[in-house]
Amino acid sequence: MPLFLLSYFIIYGIMNVYVLMKARAALDLSKRLTLPLLIFMSFMIIAPVIIRLAEKNDDPSLAIFLSYVGYFWLGFIFLFVSCALAIDTYRCLARIAAILLGKKVLPGHISVPMAFFIPFFTAIAVGCYGIFEAADIRTEHVVLHTNKLLPTDGQVRIVQISDVHLGLIVRESHLTRILAAVKKANPDLLVSTGDLVDGQMNDLDKLTQLFQEIQPPSGKYAVTGNHEYYAGLGHALTFTKQAGFVLIQGKTELIAEGRIILAGVDDETARYMDPYYSPDEQEILKDIPADIFTILLKHRPQFNSGSRRRPDLQLSGHTHKGQIFPFSLVTWLFFPVPTGYSVPTEGSSLYVSRGTGTWGPPIRFLAPPEVTIIDLLPIGVF
């Protein structure tokens, strides 16, 4: 965690300085105007830390206000810098080409003011659109056939939510839309693959009541993500249990009248909180009979293809598909697996959710939130 915070402050600080330099060059800002902007940016850099401290108050109003201001600014800065870097790269390539070839070969001259205003208005436009995309919950539908179910077993419908991040920003209105999609799907089983909660755990009674309205016949199950540990594991687990979920922490559950085995592991963040903990999925899976369909709930989309006993289906999340493009390029470097359905090895499949909520800025761009419906059917049944 200290390394993560240090990296965050350095990278976010550099991004803010870059924006400030762009603004000064384009607008010819005086020192009198630069100083207030510098103070504001400095405050925005440390805003997440202040938010965490403000969360501890009984009244979350200040923390909620700072969350909206601080995280919208984070989203704006990211979009501005992404666009501005693309423009600066183009300008640089154009100059290099002109020097090497002795003439202009790339069309279009972009002035210093335009190199600021194009990213500025692009960031605002994309940010505004991203608010609506974040609220537009999509339903993704996957149908899987298996010989591990008998024709008499019929269909088993699993609904997956992931990375909801309930807390200061993602609250009742967003959860209501999520659960409306879940209810419409009419699942036999509801699973949460981590990061159900994030941050302040107080004043979430209404949210647990909303979850309690969902009672699938085969139950509700959840595993931890990294943010359960950031938020405070005790509070996060209490909320999850009050919402009616059974936590699968390094164990298995027999569901759907014994037709399916559900296994789950805690997020690997646990090893940093407890040096004796090891989320060993191989140990969990090794004794499961090969003729029973096995589903592994694992927050991070890391598929262990070398395991002696691989799950028939692994359900994961964590990446949000980057949440705001082009951050998807960064997440791909750490988790080079596609979102959606894939078959990483013969006999096993993986589904990676784009996530159902938002972390940080309540914005999504080219990565809409999803509720996933997975229908398991015996071979020969359609």
C-alpha positions as a printed Julia matrix, in Angstrom:
382×3 Matrix{Float64}:
   0.0     0.0     0.0
   2.76    2.58    0.77
   4.34    1.86   -2.64
   0.95    2.26   -4.33
   0.33    5.6    -2.6
   3.81    6.84   -3.49
   3.32    5.85   -7.14
  -0.12    7.51   -7.15
   1.18   10.82   -5.76
   4.11   10.91   -8.19
   2.1    10.04  -11.32
  -0.95   12.16  -10.46
   1.3    15.03   -9.43
   3.16   14.93  -12.76
  -0.16   14.86  -14.64
  -1.38   17.97  -12.81
   1.9    19.78  -13.44
   1.64   18.9   -17.13
  -1.87   20.39  -17.3
  -0.71   23.5   -15.45
   2.18   23.98  -17.88
  -0.21   23.58  -20.82
  -2.59   26.15  -19.35
   0.19   28.67  -18.67
   1.61   28.31  -22.19
  -1.78   28.62  -23.88
  -3.36   31.31  -21.71
  -0.23   33.23  -20.69
  -1.28   33.06  -17.06
   0.28   35.5   -14.62
   1.78   34.36  -11.33
  -1.27   35.81   -9.56
  -3.55   33.44  -11.49
  -1.14   30.5   -11.48
  -0.87   30.35   -7.68
  -4.59   29.68   -6.96
  -4.63   27.04   -9.7
  -1.52   25.42   -8.23
  -3.09   25.39   -4.75
  -6.3    23.85   -6.13
  -4.37   21.16   -7.99
  -2.29   20.37   -4.91
  -5.49   19.94   -2.91
  -6.95   17.66   -5.6
  -3.83   15.47   -5.5
  -4.26   14.77   -1.79
  -8.09   14.79   -1.94
  -8.43   10.95   -1.83
  -6.5    10.89    1.45
  -8.68   13.67    2.89
 -11.77   11.77    1.72
 -10.66    8.65    3.59
 -10.21   10.71    6.75
 -13.56   12.48    6.29
 -15.3     9.11    5.88
 -14.72    8.37    9.53
 -17.15   11.11   10.56
 -20.72   10.12   11.38
 -21.96   12.61    8.8
 -20.61   11.57    5.36
 -21.72   14.8     3.63
 -18.22   16.31    3.46
 -16.69   13.06    2.23
 -19.38   12.7    -0.47
 -18.87   16.3    -1.64
 -15.09   15.91   -1.76
 -15.51   12.59   -3.58
 -17.49   14.15   -6.41
 -15.12   17.12   -6.75
 -11.91   15.12   -6.35
 -12.82   12.17   -8.55
 -14.38   14.25  -11.32
 -11.14   16.21  -11.39
  -9.2    12.94  -11.57
 -11.29   11.88  -14.55
 -10.86   15.26  -16.25
  -7.1    15.24  -15.72
  -6.76   11.73  -17.13
  -8.81   12.54  -20.24
  -7.02   15.86  -20.78
  -3.56   14.34  -20.44
  -4.42   11.41  -22.72
  -5.62   13.73  -25.47
  -2.85   16.3   -24.96
  -0.13   13.64  -25.1
  -1.56   12.33  -28.35
  -1.46   15.85  -29.83
   2.04   16.53  -28.52
   3.24   13.22  -29.94
   1.8    14.15  -33.33
   3.41   17.6   -33.22
   6.74   16.04  -32.28
   6.58   13.48  -35.09
   5.65   16.22  -37.56
   8.69   18.27  -36.57
  11.06   15.29  -36.73
   9.72   14.3   -40.16
  10.08   17.87  -41.43
  13.68   18.08  -40.2
  14.67   14.72  -41.64
  12.97   15.2   -45.01
  13.41   18.94  -45.32
   9.7    19.55  -45.85
   6.33   19.14  -44.15
   4.94   15.66  -44.64
   2.27   15.58  -41.92
  -0.71   17.89  -42.51
  -2.14   20.38  -40.07
  -0.4    22.84  -37.79
  -1.57   22.76  -34.17
  -0.82   25.96  -32.28
   0.03   26.1   -28.59
  -3.42   27.44  -27.61
  -5.14   24.78  -29.72
  -2.96   22.11  -28.11
  -4.59   23.16  -24.83
  -8.16   23.87  -25.87
  -8.67   20.67  -27.91
  -7.84   18.41  -24.93
  -9.73   20.75  -22.58
 -13.04   20.57  -24.42
 -12.52   16.91  -25.37
 -12.09   16.02  -21.71
 -15.25   17.91  -20.77
 -17.28   16.36  -23.59
 -16.08   12.81  -22.95
 -16.51   13.26  -19.2
 -20.13   14.39  -19.63
 -20.85   11.5   -21.97
 -19.08    9.14  -19.56
 -21.54    9.99  -16.79
 -24.38    8.66  -18.93
 -22.4     5.6   -20.05
 -21.65    4.75  -16.41
 -25.39    4.72  -15.71
 -26.22    2.63  -18.79
 -26.02   -0.89  -17.38
 -25.8    -3.47  -20.15
 -26.79   -7.1   -19.94
 -24.32   -9.59  -21.41
 -25.6   -13.11  -22.13
 -23.43  -16.23  -22.45
 -24.73  -19.75  -23.1
 -22.49  -22.7   -22.2
 -23.17  -26.37  -22.89
 -21.58  -29.07  -20.75
 -21.7   -32.86  -20.55
 -21.45  -32.58  -16.77
 -25.15  -31.8   -16.54
 -27.76  -34.42  -17.38
 -30.56  -33.64  -19.84
 -32.98  -33.95  -16.94
 -31.12  -31.26  -15.01
 -32.25  -28.49  -17.34
 -30.86  -24.97  -17.39
 -28.94  -23.32  -14.54
 -28.85  -19.52  -14.82
 -26.03  -17.67  -13.09
 -25.96  -13.88  -12.82
 -22.64  -12.21  -12.1
 -22.04   -8.73  -10.73
 -18.56   -7.43  -10.1
 -16.75   -4.28   -9.0
 -19.89   -2.47   -7.88
 -17.87   -0.28   -5.47
 -20.74    0.73   -3.23
 -19.72    3.64   -1.07
 -19.68    7.41   -1.24
 -20.62    7.78   -4.93
 -22.14    4.5    -6.06
 -25.22    4.29   -3.88
 -28.94    3.59   -3.93
 -29.88    4.88   -7.4
 -27.16    2.95   -9.19
 -27.72   -0.2    -7.16
 -31.45   -0.02   -7.93
 -30.66   -0.13  -11.66
 -28.26   -3.02  -11.16
 -30.74   -5.09   -9.19
 -33.53   -4.32  -11.67
 -31.4    -6.04  -14.33
 -30.71   -8.92  -11.94
 -34.4    -9.37  -11.15
 -35.31   -9.3   -14.83
 -32.8   -12.1   -15.48
 -34.47  -14.27  -12.81
 -31.28  -16.12  -11.79
 -30.92  -19.47  -10.1
 -27.7   -18.16   -8.59
 -26.27  -14.67   -7.99
 -22.51  -14.2    -7.56
 -20.35  -11.18   -6.79
 -16.73  -11.46   -7.88
 -15.22   -8.87   -5.58
 -15.15   -5.13   -4.85
 -18.79   -5.1    -3.85
 -18.05   -2.29   -1.41
 -15.56    0.54   -1.3
 -14.92    3.09    1.39
 -17.44    4.3     3.94
 -19.57    1.49    5.31
 -21.89    3.61    7.43
 -25.4     4.55    6.34
 -25.75    1.68    3.86
 -28.76   -0.04    5.47
 -30.98    0.78    2.48
 -28.5    -0.96    0.21
 -28.55   -4.18    2.21
 -32.36   -4.09    2.1
 -32.27   -3.81   -1.7
 -30.04   -6.86   -1.89
 -32.3    -8.81    0.43
 -35.11   -8.5    -2.11
 -33.09  -10.82   -4.39
 -33.46  -14.43   -3.22
 -32.37  -16.86   -5.97
 -33.21  -20.52   -5.28
 -29.52  -21.55   -5.27
 -28.45  -18.56   -3.18
 -26.06  -15.62   -3.38
 -22.3   -16.03   -3.08
 -19.38  -13.61   -3.02
 -15.61  -13.41   -2.82
 -13.47  -10.49   -1.74
 -11.72   -8.09   -4.07
  -8.85   -5.76   -3.25
 -11.15   -2.9    -2.27
 -12.78   -4.85    0.54
  -9.38   -4.72    2.21
  -8.86   -1.04    1.42
 -12.29   -0.19    2.81
 -11.74   -2.18    6.0
 -12.26   -5.92    5.79
 -14.42   -6.24    8.91
 -16.95   -3.63    7.77
 -16.92   -4.94    4.2
 -17.61   -8.54    5.21
 -20.35   -7.46    7.61
 -22.09   -5.54    4.83
 -21.74   -8.43    2.39
 -23.25  -10.89    4.84
 -26.08   -8.51    5.77
 -26.83   -8.2     2.05
 -27.48  -11.95    2.08
 -24.3   -13.21    0.41
 -22.44  -16.3     1.55
 -18.72  -15.57    1.49
 -16.61  -18.29   -0.11
 -13.16  -17.76    1.33
 -10.89  -20.6     0.29
 -13.6   -23.24    0.25
 -16.26  -24.87   -1.91
 -20.04  -24.99   -1.87
 -22.34  -27.57   -3.45
 -25.21  -25.8    -5.23
 -28.03  -26.4    -7.71
 -29.05  -29.62   -5.94
 -25.53  -31.0    -6.13
 -25.11  -30.43   -9.88
 -22.47  -27.71   -9.51
 -19.58  -27.0    -7.16
 -18.81  -23.35   -6.46
 -15.28  -22.53   -5.28
 -13.88  -19.17   -4.25
 -10.64  -17.54   -3.2
  -9.95  -14.25   -1.45
  -8.18  -11.59   -3.44
  -4.42  -11.77   -3.24
  -4.41   -8.46   -1.33
  -5.09  -10.71    1.67
  -1.48  -11.86    1.66
  -0.33   -8.32    2.44
  -2.79   -8.05    5.32
  -2.03  -11.51    6.71
   1.48  -12.89    6.03
   0.28  -16.43    6.82
  -2.55  -16.37    4.3
  -2.16  -18.01    0.91
  -5.13  -18.08   -1.47
  -4.13  -21.45   -2.97
  -6.77  -22.29   -5.54
  -4.98  -25.51   -6.5
  -5.4   -26.8    -2.98
  -9.09  -25.93   -3.07
  -9.76  -27.51   -6.46
  -7.63  -30.65   -6.29
 -10.16  -32.89   -4.49
 -13.22  -31.85   -6.52
 -14.52  -34.76   -8.62
 -13.81  -34.23  -12.31
 -17.37  -35.14  -13.32
 -18.98  -32.22  -11.43
 -19.13  -28.82  -13.13
 -16.88  -26.46  -11.16
 -17.11  -22.68  -11.06
 -14.29  -20.65   -9.52
 -14.96  -17.13   -8.26
 -11.72  -15.17   -8.37
 -11.56  -11.39   -8.4
  -8.5   -10.93  -10.61
  -8.55  -12.38  -14.13
  -5.47  -14.51  -13.62
  -6.09  -17.98  -15.02
  -3.88  -20.74  -13.63
  -3.59  -22.95  -16.7
  -0.95  -25.1   -14.99
  -3.24  -26.2   -12.17
  -3.72  -29.95  -11.79
  -7.48  -29.45  -11.5
  -8.75  -26.45  -13.43
 -12.25  -25.03  -13.02
 -14.73  -25.57  -15.83
 -15.56  -21.87  -15.58
 -13.76  -19.04  -13.83
 -15.63  -15.79  -13.17
 -13.53  -12.67  -12.6
 -13.6    -8.89  -12.79
 -11.19   -6.27  -11.41
 -10.04   -4.56  -14.62
 -13.27   -2.61  -15.44
 -11.97   -2.87  -19.03
  -9.99    0.2   -18.07
 -13.24    2.06  -17.22
 -12.1     5.17  -19.11
 -10.39    4.65  -22.45
  -7.42    4.72  -23.05
  -6.73    3.4   -19.53
  -7.7    -0.01  -20.93
  -4.25   -0.04  -22.54
  -2.69    0.21  -19.07
  -4.83   -2.55  -17.55
  -3.97   -4.77  -20.53
  -0.27   -4.54  -19.59
  -1.0    -6.08  -16.19
  -3.9    -8.34  -17.16
  -3.52   -9.29  -20.85
  -6.8   -11.15  -21.0
  -9.85  -10.0   -22.93
 -13.01   -8.94  -21.17
 -15.93  -11.19  -21.87
 -15.8   -14.9   -22.61
 -12.62  -16.74  -23.57
 -11.19  -20.26  -23.48
  -7.64  -19.97  -22.1
  -7.09  -23.73  -22.11
  -8.97  -26.78  -23.35
 -11.77  -27.82  -21.06
 -11.8   -24.57  -19.09
 -13.31  -21.18  -19.79
 -13.01  -17.71  -18.34
 -15.44  -14.82  -18.16
 -14.1   -11.38  -17.22
 -16.73   -8.77  -16.37
 -16.29   -5.12  -17.3
 -17.64   -4.36  -13.84
 -21.05   -3.16  -12.73
 -20.18    0.08  -10.95
 -17.36    2.61  -11.05
 -14.24    3.28   -9.04
 -13.1     6.85   -8.53
 -14.71    9.06  -11.21
 -18.36    8.08  -11.81
 -17.46    7.98  -15.49
 -17.07    5.22  -18.06
 -15.89    5.64  -21.63
 -15.95    2.75  -24.13
 -16.39    0.35  -21.2
 -20.08    0.33  -20.18
 -21.04   -1.43  -16.94
 -22.56   -4.87  -17.18
 -24.67   -7.47  -15.46
 -23.7   -10.87  -16.82
 -26.12  -13.74  -17.45
 -24.55  -17.18  -17.89
 -26.82  -20.06  -18.82
 -25.43  -23.56  -18.23
 -27.18  -26.2   -20.32
 -26.69  -29.94  -20.75
 -25.38  -30.9   -24.19
 -28.29  -31.4   -26.56
 -30.57  -28.98  -24.7
 -31.24  -25.58  -26.3
